[in-house]
Amino acid sequence: MRRFFPAVSLFAAACATTPPQPPAQPTRPIVPSPHVSGGLIGLTASELVLRLGSPALQVREGVGLKMQFRSRQCVIDAYLYPPESGQGITRVTHSDARLPSGADTDQAACISSVEATK
């Protein structure tokens, strides 16, 4: 019996080792599609115009662009910037929704309101 236990423990140790894993490949972060979530993040200026109509205001701010869309119920400000490399198409990186009084409001409801008035 004595010889059996060392053999079993060596066999168990051999089974417990795992083969080396290949190095993990770097992956790009998953960016949710703005059309699926209903938000504006990731849209280009032309996609914004298609979705919300002509902007009431456009302002260049350095390399960025602010586009403002309005309905009777609310105002949406969309801020577009180029990729970090500085080259490429500007896309919405941030957006705000507010009432005409300036108070914050639900962005999804505001987007629906602006879409209905285009």
Backbone atoms as SQL, in Angstrom:
CREATE TABLE atoms (id INTEGER PRIMARY KEY, chain TEXT, resi INTEGER, resn TEXT, atom TEXT, x REAL, y REAL, z REAL);
INSERT INTO atoms VALUES
  (1, 'A', 1, 'MET', 'N', 0.799, -1.189, 0.000),
  (2, 'A', 1, 'MET', 'CA', 0.000, 0.000, 0.000),
  (3, 'A', 1, 'MET', 'C', 0.845, 1.258, 0.000),
  (4, 'A', 2, 'ARG', 'N', 1.975, 1.191, 0.675),
  (5, 'A', 2, 'ARG', 'CA', 2.826, 2.345, 0.787),
  (6, 'A', 2, 'ARG', 'C', 3.275, 2.860, -0.574),
  (7, 'A', 3, 'ARG', 'N', 3.591, 1.986, -1.469),
  (8, 'A', 3, 'ARG', 'CA', 4.063, 2.381, -2.800),
  (9, 'A', 3, 'ARG', 'C', 2.924, 2.975, -3.623),
  (10, 'A', 4, 'PHE', 'N', 1.711, 2.614, -3.320),
  (11, 'A', 4, 'PHE', 'CA', 0.562, 3.080, -4.084),
  (12, 'A', 4, 'PHE', 'C', 0.301, 4.582, -3.865),
  (13, 'A', 5, 'PHE', 'N', 0.404, 5.075, -2.634),
  (14, 'A', 5, 'PHE', 'CA', 0.106, 6.475, -2.339),
  (15, 'A', 5, 'PHE', 'C', 1.047, 7.450, -3.037),
  (16, 'A', 6, 'PRO', 'N', 2.363, 7.233, -3.045),
  (17, 'A', 6, 'PRO', 'CA', 3.219, 8.162, -3.789),
  (18, 'A', 6, 'PRO', 'C', 2.903, 8.166, -5.283),
  (19, 'A', 7, 'ALA', 'N', 2.565, 7.031, -5.813),
  (20, 'A', 7, 'ALA', 'CA', 2.243, 6.968, -7.235),
  (21, 'A', 7, 'ALA', 'C', 0.968, 7.739, -7.532),
  (22, 'A', 8, 'VAL', 'N', -0.022, 7.619, -6.647),
  (23, 'A', 8, 'VAL', 'CA', -1.286, 8.349, -6.823),
  (24, 'A', 8, 'VAL', 'C', -1.045, 9.840, -6.718),
  (25, 'A', 9, 'SER', 'N', -0.244, 10.277, -5.754),
  (26, 'A', 9, 'SER', 'CA', -0.005, 11.710, -5.594),
  (27, 'A', 9, 'SER', 'C', 0.778, 12.270, -6.779),
  (28, 'A', 10, 'LEU', 'N', 1.707, 11.514, -7.346),
  (29, 'A', 10, 'LEU', 'CA', 2.418, 11.971, -8.533),
  (30, 'A', 10, 'LEU', 'C', 1.460, 12.052, -9.735),
  (31, 'A', 11, 'PHE', 'N', 0.589, 11.062, -9.857),
  (32, 'A', 11, 'PHE', 'CA', -0.389, 11.068, -10.941),
  (33, 'A', 11, 'PHE', 'C', -1.325, 12.260, -10.811),
  (34, 'A', 12, 'ALA', 'N', -1.795, 12.544, -9.597),
  (35, 'A', 12, 'ALA', 'CA', -2.701, 13.678, -9.363),
  (36, 'A', 12, 'ALA', 'C', -1.983, 14.994, -9.652),
  (37, 'A', 13, 'ALA', 'N', -0.732, 15.096, -9.266),
  (38, 'A', 13, 'ALA', 'CA', 0.028, 16.318, -9.516),
  (39, 'A', 13, 'ALA', 'C', 0.216, 16.534, -11.015),
  (40, 'A', 14, 'ALA', 'N', 0.436, 15.453, -11.750),
  (41, 'A', 14, 'ALA', 'CA', 0.618, 15.564, -13.195),
  (42, 'A', 14, 'ALA', 'C', -0.667, 16.022, -13.868),
  (43, 'A', 15, 'CYS', 'N', -1.798, 15.594, -13.348),
  (44, 'A', 15, 'CYS', 'CA', -3.087, 15.984, -13.932),
  (45, 'A', 15, 'CYS', 'C', -3.447, 17.423, -13.590),
  (46, 'A', 16, 'ALA', 'N', -2.912, 17.938, -12.513),
  (47, 'A', 16, 'ALA', 'CA', -3.296, 19.267, -12.050),
  (48, 'A', 16, 'ALA', 'C', -2.619, 20.382, -12.840),
  (49, 'A', 17, 'THR', 'N', -1.544, 20.086, -13.520),
  (50, 'A', 17, 'THR', 'CA', -0.863, 21.154, -14.259),
  (51, 'A', 17, 'THR', 'C', -1.642, 21.489, -15.518),
  (52, 'A', 18, 'THR', 'N', -1.608, 22.745, -15.887),
  (53, 'A', 18, 'THR', 'CA', -2.292, 23.183, -17.104),
  (54, 'A', 18, 'THR', 'C', -1.252, 23.637, -18.109),
  (55, 'A', 19, 'PRO', 'N', -1.505, 23.415, -19.364),
  (56, 'A', 19, 'PRO', 'CA', -0.540, 23.849, -20.372),
  (57, 'A', 19, 'PRO', 'C', -0.477, 25.382, -20.401),
  (58, 'A', 20, 'PRO', 'N', 0.647, 25.931, -20.788),
  (59, 'A', 20, 'PRO', 'CA', 0.758, 27.392, -20.829),
  (60, 'A', 20, 'PRO', 'C', -0.243, 27.976, -21.827),
  (61, 'A', 21, 'GLN', 'N', -0.845, 29.084, -21.435),
  (62, 'A', 21, 'GLN', 'CA', -1.826, 29.750, -22.282),
  (63, 'A', 21, 'GLN', 'C', -1.117, 30.759, -23.184),
  (64, 'A', 22, 'PRO', 'N', -1.587, 30.914, -24.414),
  (65, 'A', 22, 'PRO', 'CA', -0.987, 31.944, -25.274),
  (66, 'A', 22, 'PRO', 'C', -1.294, 33.326, -24.697),
  (67, 'A', 23, 'PRO', 'N', -0.423, 34.292, -24.932),
  (68, 'A', 23, 'PRO', 'CA', -0.671, 35.627, -24.390),
  (69, 'A', 23, 'PRO', 'C', -1.985, 36.186, -24.946),
  (70, 'A', 24, 'ALA', 'N', -2.698, 36.890, -24.090),
  (71, 'A', 24, 'ALA', 'CA', -3.988, 37.465, -24.499),
  (72, 'A', 24, 'ALA', 'C', -3.758, 38.552, -25.544),
  (73, 'A', 25, 'GLN', 'N', -4.583, 38.528, -26.563),
  (74, 'A', 25, 'GLN', 'CA', -4.501, 39.545, -27.604),
  (75, 'A', 25, 'GLN', 'C', -5.202, 40.806, -27.111),
  (76, 'A', 26, 'PRO', 'N', -4.599, 41.968, -27.315),
  (77, 'A', 26, 'PRO', 'CA', -5.287, 43.191, -26.897),
  (78, 'A', 26, 'PRO', 'C', -6.570, 43.343, -27.707),
  (79, 'A', 27, 'THR', 'N', -7.616, 43.718, -27.038),
  (80, 'A', 27, 'THR', 'CA', -8.892, 43.895, -27.717),
  (81, 'A', 27, 'THR', 'C', -9.314, 45.351, -27.648),
  (82, 'A', 28, 'ARG', 'N', -10.061, 45.758, -28.637),
  (83, 'A', 28, 'ARG', 'CA', -10.591, 47.115, -28.650),
  (84, 'A', 28, 'ARG', 'C', -11.804, 47.158, -27.742),
  (85, 'A', 29, 'PRO', 'N', -12.001, 48.261, -27.030),
  (86, 'A', 29, 'PRO', 'CA', -13.178, 48.343, -26.177),
  (87, 'A', 29, 'PRO', 'C', -14.449, 48.279, -27.015),
  (88, 'A', 30, 'ILE', 'N', -15.463, 47.668, -26.468),
  (89, 'A', 30, 'ILE', 'CA', -16.735, 47.565, -27.169),
  (90, 'A', 30, 'ILE', 'C', -17.509, 48.850, -26.932),
  (91, 'A', 31, 'VAL', 'N', -17.837, 49.518, -28.007),
  (92, 'A', 31, 'VAL', 'CA', -18.601, 50.754, -27.927),
  (93, 'A', 31, 'VAL', 'C', -20.034, 50.429, -28.322),
  (94, 'A', 32, 'PRO', 'N', -20.995, 50.694, -27.424),
  (95, 'A', 32, 'PRO', 'CA', -22.365, 50.374, -27.779),
  (96, 'A', 32, 'PRO', 'C', -22.845, 51.221, -28.945),
  (97, 'A', 33, 'SER', 'N', -23.634, 50.613, -29.788),
  (98, 'A', 33, 'SER', 'CA', -24.177, 51.331, -30.926),
  (99, 'A', 33, 'SER', 'C', -25.167, 52.374, -30.439),
  (100, 'A', 34, 'PRO', 'N', -25.013, 53.628, -30.870),
  (101, 'A', 34, 'PRO', 'CA', -25.930, 54.664, -30.408),
  (102, 'A', 34, 'PRO', 'C', -27.363, 54.411, -30.864),
  (103, 'A', 35, 'HIS', 'N', -27.537, 53.728, -31.995),
  (104, 'A', 35, 'HIS', 'CA', -28.886, 53.488, -32.488),
  (105, 'A', 35, 'HIS', 'C', -29.608, 52.453, -31.644),
  (106, 'A', 36, 'VAL', 'N', -28.857, 51.546, -31.032),
  (107, 'A', 36, 'VAL', 'CA', -29.479, 50.530, -30.197),
  (108, 'A', 36, 'VAL', 'C', -29.899, 51.136, -28.868),
  (109, 'A', 37, 'SER', 'N', -29.026, 51.941, -28.276),
  (110, 'A', 37, 'SER', 'CA', -29.322, 52.493, -26.965),
  (111, 'A', 37, 'SER', 'C', -30.237, 53.702, -27.046),
  (112, 'A', 38, 'GLY', 'N', -30.376, 54.288, -28.218),
  (113, 'A', 38, 'GLY', 'CA', -31.222, 55.466, -28.356),
  (114, 'A', 38, 'GLY', 'C', -30.483, 56.753, -28.070),
  (115, 'A', 39, 'GLY', 'N', -29.217, 56.672, -27.646),
  (116, 'A', 39, 'GLY', 'CA', -28.436, 57.858, -27.343),
  (117, 'A', 39, 'GLY', 'C', -27.790, 58.430, -28.584),
  (118, 'A', 40, 'LEU', 'N', -26.997, 59.451, -28.385),
  (119, 'A', 40, 'LEU', 'CA', -26.353, 60.144, -29.498),
  (120, 'A', 40, 'LEU', 'C', -24.852, 59.880, -29.569),
  (121, 'A', 41, 'ILE', 'N', -24.271, 59.313, -28.536),
  (122, 'A', 41, 'ILE', 'CA', -22.827, 59.090, -28.474),
  (123, 'A', 41, 'ILE', 'C', -22.382, 58.246, -29.661),
  (124, 'A', 42, 'GLY', 'N', -21.340, 58.724, -30.356),
  (125, 'A', 42, 'GLY', 'CA', -20.781, 57.996, -31.487),
  (126, 'A', 42, 'GLY', 'C', -21.296, 58.443, -32.842),
  (127, 'A', 43, 'LEU', 'N', -22.358, 59.252, -32.870),
  (128, 'A', 43, 'LEU', 'CA', -22.891, 59.707, -34.156),
  (129, 'A', 43, 'LEU', 'C', -22.005, 60.792, -34.766),
  (130, 'A', 44, 'THR', 'N', -21.968, 60.846, -36.086),
  (131, 'A', 44, 'THR', 'CA', -21.273, 61.924, -36.800),
  (132, 'A', 44, 'THR', 'C', -22.239, 63.095, -36.947),
  (133, 'A', 45, 'ALA', 'N', -21.740, 64.230, -37.412),
  (134, 'A', 45, 'ALA', 'CA', -22.591, 65.407, -37.622),
  (135, 'A', 45, 'ALA', 'C', -23.694, 65.112, -38.631),
  (136, 'A', 46, 'SER', 'N', -23.365, 64.425, -39.707),
  (137, 'A', 46, 'SER', 'CA', -24.390, 64.126, -40.718),
  (138, 'A', 46, 'SER', 'C', -25.429, 63.146, -40.178),
  (139, 'A', 47, 'GLU', 'N', -25.017, 62.198, -39.332),
  (140, 'A', 47, 'GLU', 'CA', -25.972, 61.268, -38.722),
  (141, 'A', 47, 'GLU', 'C', -26.905, 61.999, -37.755),
  (142, 'A', 48, 'LEU', 'N', -26.357, 62.986, -37.035),
  (143, 'A', 48, 'LEU', 'CA', -27.193, 63.798, -36.146),
  (144, 'A', 48, 'LEU', 'C', -28.264, 64.542, -36.939),
  (145, 'A', 49, 'VAL', 'N', -27.855, 65.136, -38.053),
  (146, 'A', 49, 'VAL', 'CA', -28.799, 65.895, -38.881),
  (147, 'A', 49, 'VAL', 'C', -29.874, 64.956, -39.440),
  (148, 'A', 50, 'LEU', 'N', -29.488, 63.765, -39.873),
  (149, 'A', 50, 'LEU', 'CA', -30.471, 62.805, -40.360),
  (150, 'A', 50, 'LEU', 'C', -31.466, 62.418, -39.265),
  (151, 'A', 51, 'ARG', 'N', -30.967, 62.277, -38.068),
  (152, 'A', 51, 'ARG', 'CA', -31.817, 61.828, -36.963),
  (153, 'A', 51, 'ARG', 'C', -32.649, 62.943, -36.343),
  (154, 'A', 52, 'LEU', 'N', -32.043, 64.144, -36.163),
  (155, 'A', 52, 'LEU', 'CA', -32.710, 65.211, -35.418),
  (156, 'A', 52, 'LEU', 'C', -33.121, 66.411, -36.265),
  (157, 'A', 53, 'GLY', 'N', -32.738, 66.422, -37.535),
  (158, 'A', 53, 'GLY', 'CA', -33.042, 67.572, -38.379),
  (159, 'A', 53, 'GLY', 'C', -31.921, 68.605, -38.317),
  (160, 'A', 54, 'SER', 'N', -32.152, 69.745, -38.918),
  (161, 'A', 54, 'SER', 'CA', -31.133, 70.807, -38.948),
  (162, 'A', 54, 'SER', 'C', -30.921, 71.379, -37.552),
  (163, 'A', 55, 'PRO', 'N', -29.665, 71.604, -37.183),
  (164, 'A', 55, 'PRO', 'CA', -29.409, 72.177, -35.859),
  (165, 'A', 55, 'PRO', 'C', -29.836, 73.645, -35.810),
  (166, 'A', 56, 'ALA', 'N', -30.280, 74.071, -34.649),
  (167, 'A', 56, 'ALA', 'CA', -30.641, 75.474, -34.446),
  (168, 'A', 56, 'ALA', 'C', -29.385, 76.324, -34.280),
  (169, 'A', 57, 'LEU', 'N', -28.286, 75.678, -33.893),
  (170, 'A', 57, 'LEU', 'CA', -27.041, 76.396, -33.626),
  (171, 'A', 57, 'LEU', 'C', -25.869, 75.442, -33.826),
  (172, 'A', 58, 'GLN', 'N', -24.795, 75.966, -34.429),
  (173, 'A', 58, 'GLN', 'CA', -23.526, 75.228, -34.552),
  (174, 'A', 58, 'GLN', 'C', -22.414, 76.175, -34.139),
  (175, 'A', 59, 'VAL', 'N', -21.556, 75.707, -33.256),
  (176, 'A', 59, 'VAL', 'CA', -20.455, 76.534, -32.772),
  (177, 'A', 59, 'VAL', 'C', -19.179, 75.712, -32.794),
  (178, 'A', 60, 'ARG', 'N', -18.135, 76.227, -33.449),
  (179, 'A', 60, 'ARG', 'CA', -16.812, 75.597, -33.429),
  (180, 'A', 60, 'ARG', 'C', -16.135, 75.987, -32.135),
  (181, 'A', 61, 'GLU', 'N', -15.579, 75.012, -31.446),
  (182, 'A', 61, 'GLU', 'CA', -14.851, 75.243, -30.198),
  (183, 'A', 61, 'GLU', 'C', -13.513, 74.525, -30.304),
  (184, 'A', 62, 'GLY', 'N', -12.483, 75.193, -30.808),
  (185, 'A', 62, 'GLY', 'CA', -11.199, 74.537, -31.041),
  (186, 'A', 62, 'GLY', 'C', -11.360, 73.480, -32.108),
  (187, 'A', 63, 'VAL', 'N', -10.998, 72.237, -31.785),
  (188, 'A', 63, 'VAL', 'CA', -11.156, 71.137, -32.747),
  (189, 'A', 63, 'VAL', 'C', -12.547, 70.526, -32.670),
  (190, 'A', 64, 'GLY', 'N', -13.337, 70.965, -31.690),
  (191, 'A', 64, 'GLY', 'CA', -14.655, 70.387, -31.483),
  (192, 'A', 64, 'GLY', 'C', -15.761, 71.192, -32.145),
  (193, 'A', 65, 'LEU', 'N', -16.940, 70.606, -32.133),
  (194, 'A', 65, 'LEU', 'CA', -18.122, 71.234, -32.698),
  (195, 'A', 65, 'LEU', 'C', -19.286, 70.984, -31.761),
  (196, 'A', 66, 'LYS', 'N', -20.002, 72.070, -31.416),
  (197, 'A', 66, 'LYS', 'CA', -21.224, 71.951, -30.620),
  (198, 'A', 66, 'LYS', 'C', -22.401, 72.149, -31.559),
  (199, 'A', 67, 'MET', 'N', -23.319, 71.192, -31.551),
  (200, 'A', 67, 'MET', 'CA', -24.545, 71.306, -32.342),
  (201, 'A', 67, 'MET', 'C', -25.717, 71.299, -31.373),
  (202, 'A', 68, 'GLN', 'N', -26.613, 72.267, -31.558),
  (203, 'A', 68, 'GLN', 'CA', -27.769, 72.382, -30.674),
  (204, 'A', 68, 'GLN', 'C', -29.052, 72.124, -31.458),
  (205, 'A', 69, 'PHE', 'N', -29.923, 71.302, -30.881),
  (206, 'A', 69, 'PHE', 'CA', -31.205, 70.963, -31.483),
  (207, 'A', 69, 'PHE', 'C', -32.297, 71.325, -30.484),
  (208, 'A', 70, 'ARG', 'N', -33.418, 71.855, -30.997),
  (209, 'A', 70, 'ARG', 'CA', -34.472, 72.329, -30.097),
  (210, 'A', 70, 'ARG', 'C', -35.849, 71.824, -30.515),
  (211, 'A', 71, 'SER', 'N', -36.678, 71.653, -29.523),
  (212, 'A', 71, 'SER', 'CA', -38.113, 71.463, -29.730),
  (213, 'A', 71, 'SER', 'C', -38.784, 72.439, -28.765),
  (214, 'A', 72, 'ARG', 'N', -40.084, 72.470, -28.755),
  (215, 'A', 72, 'ARG', 'CA', -40.779, 73.363, -27.823),
  (216, 'A', 72, 'ARG', 'C', -40.552, 72.912, -26.377),
  (217, 'A', 73, 'GLN', 'N', -40.312, 71.619, -26.182),
  (218, 'A', 73, 'GLN', 'CA', -40.184, 71.072, -24.837),
  (219, 'A', 73, 'GLN', 'C', -38.761, 71.108, -24.277),
  (220, 'A', 74, 'CYS', 'N', -37.744, 71.035, -25.138),
  (221, 'A', 74, 'CYS', 'CA', -36.388, 70.891, -24.614),
  (222, 'A', 74, 'CYS', 'C', -35.323, 71.285, -25.638),
  (223, 'A', 75, 'VAL', 'N', -34.066, 71.251, -25.152),
  (224, 'A', 75, 'VAL', 'CA', -32.889, 71.592, -25.958),
  (225, 'A', 75, 'VAL', 'C', -31.849, 70.494, -25.760),
  (226, 'A', 76, 'ILE', 'N', -31.225, 70.066, -26.861),
  (227, 'A', 76, 'ILE', 'CA', -30.136, 69.085, -26.799),
  (228, 'A', 76, 'ILE', 'C', -28.867, 69.742, -27.328),
  (229, 'A', 77, 'ASP', 'N', -27.801, 69.632, -26.568),
  (230, 'A', 77, 'ASP', 'CA', -26.475, 70.059, -27.020),
  (231, 'A', 77, 'ASP', 'C', -25.648, 68.804, -27.240),
  (232, 'A', 78, 'ALA', 'N', -25.108, 68.650, -28.449),
  (233, 'A', 78, 'ALA', 'CA', -24.250, 67.510, -28.775),
  (234, 'A', 78, 'ALA', 'C', -22.851, 68.049, -29.061),
  (235, 'A', 79, 'TYR', 'N', -21.846, 67.463, -28.429),
  (236, 'A', 79, 'TYR', 'CA', -20.457, 67.902, -28.572),
  (237, 'A', 79, 'TYR', 'C', -19.686, 66.848, -29.356),
  (238, 'A', 80, 'LEU', 'N', -19.138, 67.265, -30.488),
  (239, 'A', 80, 'LEU', 'CA', -18.415, 66.344, -31.372),
  (240, 'A', 80, 'LEU', 'C', -16.934, 66.671, -31.362),
  (241, 'A', 81, 'TYR', 'N', -16.117, 65.630, -31.257),
  (242, 'A', 81, 'TYR', 'CA', -14.661, 65.790, -31.269),
  (243, 'A', 81, 'TYR', 'C', -14.041, 64.720, -32.156),
  (244, 'A', 82, 'PRO', 'N', -12.857, 65.008, -32.715),
  (245, 'A', 82, 'PRO', 'CA', -12.163, 63.985, -33.518),
  (246, 'A', 82, 'PRO', 'C', -11.598, 62.898, -32.602),
  (247, 'A', 83, 'PRO', 'N', -11.158, 61.777, -33.193),
  (248, 'A', 83, 'PRO', 'CA', -10.520, 60.726, -32.381),
  (249, 'A', 83, 'PRO', 'C', -9.283, 61.274, -31.663),
  (250, 'A', 84, 'GLU', 'N', -8.800, 60.544, -30.676),
  (251, 'A', 84, 'GLU', 'CA', -7.634, 60.984, -29.895),
  (252, 'A', 84, 'GLU', 'C', -6.425, 61.281, -30.763),
  (253, 'A', 85, 'SER', 'N', -6.314, 60.601, -31.898),
  (254, 'A', 85, 'SER', 'CA', -5.183, 60.832, -32.791),
  (255, 'A', 85, 'SER', 'C', -5.233, 62.227, -33.413),
  (256, 'A', 86, 'GLY', 'N', -6.414, 62.860, -33.364),
  (257, 'A', 86, 'GLY', 'CA', -6.577, 64.180, -33.960),
  (258, 'A', 86, 'GLY', 'C', -6.990, 64.132, -35.416),
  (259, 'A', 87, 'GLN', 'N', -6.957, 62.963, -35.999),
  (260, 'A', 87, 'GLN', 'CA', -7.313, 62.784, -37.403),
  (261, 'A', 87, 'GLN', 'C', -8.553, 61.916, -37.499),
  (262, 'A', 88, 'GLY', 'N', -9.433, 62.259, -38.406),
  (263, 'A', 88, 'GLY', 'CA', -10.613, 61.433, -38.608),
  (264, 'A', 88, 'GLY', 'C', -11.897, 62.220, -38.422),
  (265, 'A', 89, 'ILE', 'N', -12.988, 61.507, -38.524),
  (266, 'A', 89, 'ILE', 'CA', -14.316, 62.106, -38.458),
  (267, 'A', 89, 'ILE', 'C', -14.665, 62.458, -37.016),
  (268, 'A', 90, 'THR', 'N', -15.229, 63.662, -36.830),
  (269, 'A', 90, 'THR', 'CA', -15.683, 64.035, -35.491),
  (270, 'A', 90, 'THR', 'C', -16.967, 63.275, -35.173),
  (271, 'A', 91, 'ARG', 'N', -17.082, 62.869, -33.924),
  (272, 'A', 91, 'ARG', 'CA', -18.249, 62.121, -33.457),
  (273, 'A', 91, 'ARG', 'C', -18.704, 62.686, -32.111),
  (274, 'A', 92, 'VAL', 'N', -19.964, 62.444, -31.782),
  (275, 'A', 92, 'VAL', 'CA', -20.498, 62.900, -30.502),
  (276, 'A', 92, 'VAL', 'C', -19.798, 62.142, -29.375),
  (277, 'A', 93, 'THR', 'N', -19.205, 62.903, -28.468),
  (278, 'A', 93, 'THR', 'CA', -18.561, 62.300, -27.303),
  (279, 'A', 93, 'THR', 'C', -19.334, 62.625, -26.028),
  (280, 'A', 94, 'HIS', 'N', -20.207, 63.641, -26.090),
  (281, 'A', 94, 'HIS', 'CA', -20.994, 64.039, -24.919),
  (282, 'A', 94, 'HIS', 'C', -22.244, 64.756, -25.405),
  (283, 'A', 95, 'SER', 'N', -23.328, 64.609, -24.672),
  (284, 'A', 95, 'SER', 'CA', -24.540, 65.346, -24.996),
  (285, 'A', 95, 'SER', 'C', -25.292, 65.670, -23.717),
  (286, 'A', 96, 'ASP', 'N', -26.011, 66.797, -23.750),
  (287, 'A', 96, 'ASP', 'CA', -26.813, 67.250, -22.620),
  (288, 'A', 96, 'ASP', 'C', -28.226, 67.526, -23.105),
  (289, 'A', 97, 'ALA', 'N', -29.193, 67.342, -22.231),
  (290, 'A', 97, 'ALA', 'CA', -30.578, 67.688, -22.533),
  (291, 'A', 97, 'ALA', 'C', -31.096, 68.558, -21.394),
  (292, 'A', 98, 'ARG', 'N', -31.829, 69.607, -21.757),
  (293, 'A', 98, 'ARG', 'CA', -32.373, 70.499, -20.735),
  (294, 'A', 98, 'ARG', 'C', -33.699, 71.085, -21.201),
  (295, 'A', 99, 'LEU', 'N', -34.435, 71.585, -20.264),
  (296, 'A', 99, 'LEU', 'CA', -35.675, 72.293, -20.559),
  (297, 'A', 99, 'LEU', 'C', -35.323, 73.695, -21.049),
  (298, 'A', 100, 'PRO', 'N', -36.228, 74.400, -21.706),
  (299, 'A', 100, 'PRO', 'CA', -35.932, 75.786, -22.116),
  (300, 'A', 100, 'PRO', 'C', -35.542, 76.679, -20.929),
  (301, 'A', 101, 'SER', 'N', -35.998, 76.326, -19.724),
  (302, 'A', 101, 'SER', 'CA', -35.639, 77.098, -18.529),
  (303, 'A', 101, 'SER', 'C', -34.196, 76.851, -18.094),
  (304, 'A', 102, 'GLY', 'N', -33.569, 75.800, -18.623),
  (305, 'A', 102, 'GLY', 'CA', -32.199, 75.463, -18.259),
  (306, 'A', 102, 'GLY', 'C', -32.084, 74.273, -17.330),
  (307, 'A', 103, 'ALA', 'N', -33.191, 73.828, -16.760),
  (308, 'A', 103, 'ALA', 'CA', -33.169, 72.673, -15.854),
  (309, 'A', 103, 'ALA', 'C', -32.912, 71.388, -16.646),
  (310, 'A', 104, 'ASP', 'N', -32.141, 70.474, -16.057),
  (311, 'A', 104, 'ASP', 'CA', -31.869, 69.184, -16.698),
  (312, 'A', 104, 'ASP', 'C', -33.167, 68.427, -16.929),
  (313, 'A', 105, 'THR', 'N', -33.185, 67.615, -17.985),
  (314, 'A', 105, 'THR', 'CA', -34.339, 66.784, -18.290),
  (315, 'A', 105, 'THR', 'C', -33.874, 65.442, -18.823),
  (316, 'A', 106, 'ASP', 'N', -34.793, 64.511, -18.959),
  (317, 'A', 106, 'ASP', 'CA', -34.488, 63.178, -19.463),
  (318, 'A', 106, 'ASP', 'C', -34.052, 63.261, -20.925),
  (319, 'A', 107, 'GLN', 'N', -32.869, 62.760, -21.218),
  (320, 'A', 107, 'GLN', 'CA', -32.323, 62.875, -22.567),
  (321, 'A', 107, 'GLN', 'C', -33.104, 62.065, -23.584),
  (322, 'A', 108, 'ALA', 'N', -33.510, 60.854, -23.243),
  (323, 'A', 108, 'ALA', 'CA', -34.251, 60.013, -24.195),
  (324, 'A', 108, 'ALA', 'C', -35.571, 60.672, -24.580),
  (325, 'A', 109, 'ALA', 'N', -36.265, 61.247, -23.613),
  (326, 'A', 109, 'ALA', 'CA', -37.535, 61.921, -23.908),
  (327, 'A', 109, 'ALA', 'C', -37.294, 63.159, -24.761),
  (328, 'A', 110, 'CYS', 'N', -36.216, 63.866, -24.503),
  (329, 'A', 110, 'CYS', 'CA', -35.889, 65.061, -25.275),
  (330, 'A', 110, 'CYS', 'C', -35.542, 64.688, -26.716),
  (331, 'A', 111, 'ILE', 'N', -34.777, 63.619, -26.891),
  (332, 'A', 111, 'ILE', 'CA', -34.424, 63.170, -28.240),
  (333, 'A', 111, 'ILE', 'C', -35.707, 62.837, -29.014),
  (334, 'A', 112, 'SER', 'N', -36.621, 62.144, -28.370),
  (335, 'A', 112, 'SER', 'CA', -37.898, 61.805, -29.022),
  (336, 'A', 112, 'SER', 'C', -38.674, 63.066, -29.402),
  (337, 'A', 113, 'SER', 'N', -38.653, 64.046, -28.529),
  (338, 'A', 113, 'SER', 'CA', -39.356, 65.301, -28.805),
  (339, 'A', 113, 'SER', 'C', -38.750, 66.032, -29.990),
  (340, 'A', 114, 'VAL', 'N', -37.428, 66.077, -30.048),
  (341, 'A', 114, 'VAL', 'CA', -36.752, 66.758, -31.163),
  (342, 'A', 114, 'VAL', 'C', -36.969, 65.972, -32.465),
  (343, 'A', 115, 'GLU', 'N', -36.902, 64.649, -32.395),
  (344, 'A', 115, 'GLU', 'CA', -37.136, 63.827, -33.591),
  (345, 'A', 115, 'GLU', 'C', -38.539, 64.062, -34.146),
  (346, 'A', 116, 'ALA', 'N', -39.501, 64.259, -33.269),
  (347, 'A', 116, 'ALA', 'CA', -40.888, 64.445, -33.708),
  (348, 'A', 116, 'ALA', 'C', -41.099, 65.793, -34.385),
  (349, 'A', 117, 'THR', 'N', -40.219, 66.769, -34.132),
  (350, 'A', 117, 'THR', 'CA', -40.391, 68.101, -34.704),
  (351, 'A', 117, 'THR', 'C', -39.539, 68.332, -35.943),
  (352, 'A', 118, 'LYS', 'N', -38.733, 67.368, -36.352),
  (353, 'A', 118, 'LYS', 'CA', -37.847, 67.608, -37.499),
  (354, 'A', 118, 'LYS', 'C', -38.574, 67.666, -38.810);
